[in-house]
Structure formats: structure tokens, C-alpha cells
Amino acid sequence: MRMPLVDGSFFSPQLYYIGLEYYDAFDLGFITNAEILEETYPAVAKSLHGDWIDDPAIPIVTGFLGKGWKSCAVTTLGRGGSDLTATAIGKALGLREIQVWKDVDGVLTCDPNIYANAVPVTYLTFDEAAELAYFGAQVLHPQSMQPAREGGIPVRVKNSYNRHAPGTLITKTRDMSKSILTSIVLKSNITMLDIVSTRMLGQYGFLAKVFSIFEDLGISVDSVATSEVSISLTLDPSKLWSRESIQQELDHVVEELEKIAVVHILQHKSIICLIGNVQRSYLILEKAFNVLRRNGVNVQISQGASKVNISLVVNDSEAKQCVQALHSAFFENDFLSEVEEADLAPSTETSQHSF
């Protein structure tokens, strides 16, 4: 396959004519070593500030590229590299706001391909956005948000095809007092492992043994739930291995784990992530489990260690139906109004809930 490469410098005179200045990121000061190094920020700031004083043209910078720390060779920044370029420049210059333009009206309450009634989310925290991105939502990659998070700079996600839409504003913190659920994300075709051992009961070090096996095999785990004698966890095989080798690799994982426990492997599962105010997790769980029970769905894992995410594991065949039902219950039937009325109602007893 042949693909033409266009040198941006070819257009540099035309850009300058309309008040723009062209820069290659790797010449501007982007220094990489698997990630953006701290030396990048003062270098970029010095270059752009200095040129701006001499000639206040609007800078146009190539995305996705940097220069190797030791090799000085031009390198790519990986997934989300263009967004990372924007947020790194924003941090370097101490901007008031960074805007990233996509093809949707910001971050949505769920995938519109699953449920057409999805609507834009007005505000998110960086923690919420990172969880959404990790589990597959089409927002900024977690790595690309890091410079903005470190610099305390808000990031606004806008739509190139609908520029008047307000988009989604991502900030370090936001008022969560009236927030229950922010968005629902579905991650399909995952594998669940049930690891059972009576040796866990009253013993220490068993979890360390289990996760040392995953570390030795170079495997990352999505969700974990534990009881007195078992561990249930999920993996995404498609991110770990090629399609041809998935079953062979899973068999190898099970073989290693069976040296210390009994292992049951369950495939064709989905994770449904409920992103929101986990401080009110009892409200989310009560509503979610009622909805799923009415739809005849059995939840195999519920996990809520994250500050902003509750994860539910269901069968692949039921997952989209679950997302549709949950979205309808949380976002379309005045659920927030019901909660506000319940909060205002007088109560003669105090109850505590935890998850």
C-alpha cells in the first residue's frame, strides 16, 4: 500500500499569510521516553513565548510526534498522541482552557450506537473521564489528560461538526452534591476467572501470590472482587493476545493459577461501568439491581473500589439490553427528581450504607 506524505512546511508560507505559524512538535521541544518528559514543558514554553513576542502569529503545531530523549530520533507518542500534544502545550503555556475537537457533542451518557437516546454530559472530573476512557468510551485517552490534570487546566471536548454545541468540560473537581450517575460504559467480550481456595480463609499473602502470577505473565486485570475463599476478576483477551492465540494463552494462565487454587473460566462476558457519584452508591446499586432483576439479568460481579466507578459483569448476550434499560431508568424517568424528593422527606431514623 502506498500513502502520500505531505510536508507541513510546504504550506508554511500560506499559513503565515493568514496569520498562522507552522511548527513541528519534535523541533519545538517535545522530548519523549515512552512518555512526555518534564523537560518538554519549559522548552515548549520558551519557544512559543519567544516567537510570540517577536511575531504574534497563531501557532499551528503537528500532533502525535516527539523526539527521543537519547536517540534524538523522531518518535510517535502512541494512542491519543495528538490530544497529548495539545494538553502538553496547554500545560507548558499555563492556558485557561484546552479545547479538543472531536466528531461528537462531547462525552455522552452512553454509546449512541447502543442506545440512540444518549445525551451529552456537561461536566466531568478527570477521574471520571479516565474511567470512561479506560473502559472504552470515545473520549480523551487517560495519558493525554495527564498534563492538563497536573497543570490544573480544564479540558473542553467540542464537536467539529457542531461548533455551537457547548461540549463537555473536564475539570479536577466539580459539584457532586446533586449528581448520581454521569455515564454508562459497556466493555464487551471479556473473560472472567473465578479463583477458589480454602487456603485463603484467615491467611495472608494469597492475593499476592495470585497477582504475582499475572505480573510474571504480563497480564493486566480490569476488575476484581473478593470473598473469604475466592477471587473473581476480569481480563480483556483482545488487548492481551492475538485472536489466534487467545485460547492457548488463557489455558496457560489457568494452568499457572491451578498450582495454588481451583480455577473456573467464564468467557463471553461484558463489564457495564456506572460512572458517577460513588458516595451515593447505595442509590445507584439499588436502582441498577432492581432494573436488572426486572429484566431477568443475573450479575456475576459487582465491584466498587473506585471513587467514581461501579462495575457490573453480565453475559455478552444481555449487555446491550442492560445498558438500554439502565440508561432509561437513570436518565429518562426523572430519577434525580425522585432522589431529591426522598432527600427532602422527613425521616425519624438514620441509616448508613456502604459498598
Protein Blocks (a to p, Z undefined) as FASTA:
>chain_A
ZZddddfklmmmmmmmnopacddfklnopacehiacfklmmmmmmmmmmmmmmoccdddd
dehiacdfklopacdebehklmmmmmmmmmmnopabdcdddfbebjafbdfklomkbccd
fbdcfklmmmmmmnopacddfklmmmmmmnopacddddfklmmbgbjaddfbdcfklpcb
fbdcddehiacdddddfklnopahklmmmmmmmmmnopacfbdcddfkbccddddfklmp
cfklmmmmmmmmmmmmmmmbccdddehiacdddddjfklmmmmmmmmmmmmmmnopacfb
dcfkbfkbccddddfklmmmmmmmmmmmmmmnommmmmmmmmmpccfbdcdddZZ
